Amino acid sequence: MSSKKSEITLRLVGKESAQTLSAIHEKCFPHYWDNEAFNDFFSVEHTYALIAEAGEVVGMVVYRLNFEQADIITIAVLPQFRRKGIARSLMAKTLEDMKWRGVEKLFLDVEEGNQPAISLYESLGFSHDRRRRQYYRQSDGTCTDALVMSKKFS
Ligand SMILES: CC(C)(COP(=O)(O)OP(=O)(O)OC[C@H]1O[C@@H](n2cnc3c(N)ncnc32)[C@H](O)[C@@H]1OP(=O)(O)O)[C@@H](O)C(=O)NCCC(=O)NCCS
């Protein structure tokens, strides 16, 4: 699977790209997931990843299908490539793939206060389902809530 949006190319990858996915994750999250973590994700059946390339890898999304349900495991775009529609393209391709595979409902977790991500998901038709209290531990020891969002496919 491959598609282009101006100079950005999207490509489906697997376990062989665990290192690349981890490198993007490290640049985008304070607590990053290492190579081993991504390897573990791919050890579960029906786990997929899309990378966005613009000469180099600039973004990625990892998702998992479980019959009629699916989860976004993570999505990230390098800071210097943000606000260019890359996450929207990654999500559009992901949603297209899920629809094609017969997914009926998609779930994700997002940290409260992560307004860029929440706005992205809302703009794609996700609704707020519930809150997981004190879900994310911060480096200063405090915890923040996770918002569980979902989207139904029609
Ligand atoms: C969230 C993230 C993936 C968005 O990536 P991006 O490529 O910059 O997003 P896009 O350019 O495709 O933007 C799509 C929409 O998201 C929303 N959005 C993105 N960045 C935003 C910001 N800084 N403030 C408010 N809304 C924002 C907007 O609705 C935007 O649509 P618009 O440009 O038409 O207004 C990126 O900010 C990121 O990697 N953040 C760190 C990792 C992270 O938090 N991942 C999500 C975990 S749940």
The ligand as a Gaussian input file, in Angstrom:
#p B3LYP/6-31G(d) Opt

LIG

0 1
 C       -0.895000      15.181000      17.151000
 C        0.060000      15.189000      15.948000
 C        0.269000      13.742000      15.491000
 C       -0.575000      16.014000      14.803000
 O        0.292000      15.898000      13.678000
 P        0.277000      16.980000      12.477000
 O        0.876000      16.326000      11.287000
 O        0.875000      18.250000      12.949000
 O       -1.297000      17.196000      12.267000
 P       -1.960000      17.764000      10.926000
 O       -1.110000      18.839000      10.347000
 O       -2.349000      16.629000      10.052000
 O       -3.255000      18.461000      11.523000
 C       -4.534000      17.861000      11.415000
 C       -5.469000      18.539000      12.400000
 O       -5.052000      18.283000      13.748000
 C       -5.347000      19.442000      14.554000
 N       -4.092000      19.998000      15.040000
 C       -2.832000      19.604000      14.713000
 N       -1.940000      20.328000      15.417000
 C       -2.635000      21.191000      16.171000
 C       -2.273000      22.188000      17.109000
 N       -0.979000      22.462000      17.399000
 N       -3.250000      22.877000      17.733000
 C       -4.549000      22.626000      17.492000
 N       -4.970000      21.694000      16.580000
 C       -4.019000      20.981000      15.945000
 C       -6.071000      20.395000      13.661000
 O       -7.455000      20.071000      13.717000
 C       -5.499000      20.046000      12.300000
 O       -6.326000      20.416000      11.234000
 P       -6.102000      21.872000      10.533000
 O       -4.631000      21.957000      10.234000
 O       -6.980000      21.781000       9.344000
 O       -6.511000      22.873000      11.566000
 C        1.429000      15.852000      16.322000
 O        1.164000      17.095000      16.967000
 C        2.320000      15.009000      17.227000
 O        3.088000      14.168000      16.745000
 N        2.241000      15.241000      18.550000
 C        3.112000      14.492000      19.506000
 C        2.705000      13.043000      19.606000
 C        1.262000      12.920000      20.043000
 O        0.796000      13.609000      20.950000
 N        0.545000      11.965000      19.403000
 C       -0.842000      11.687000      19.719000
 C       -0.939000      10.718000      20.829000
 S       -2.644000      10.360000      21.251000

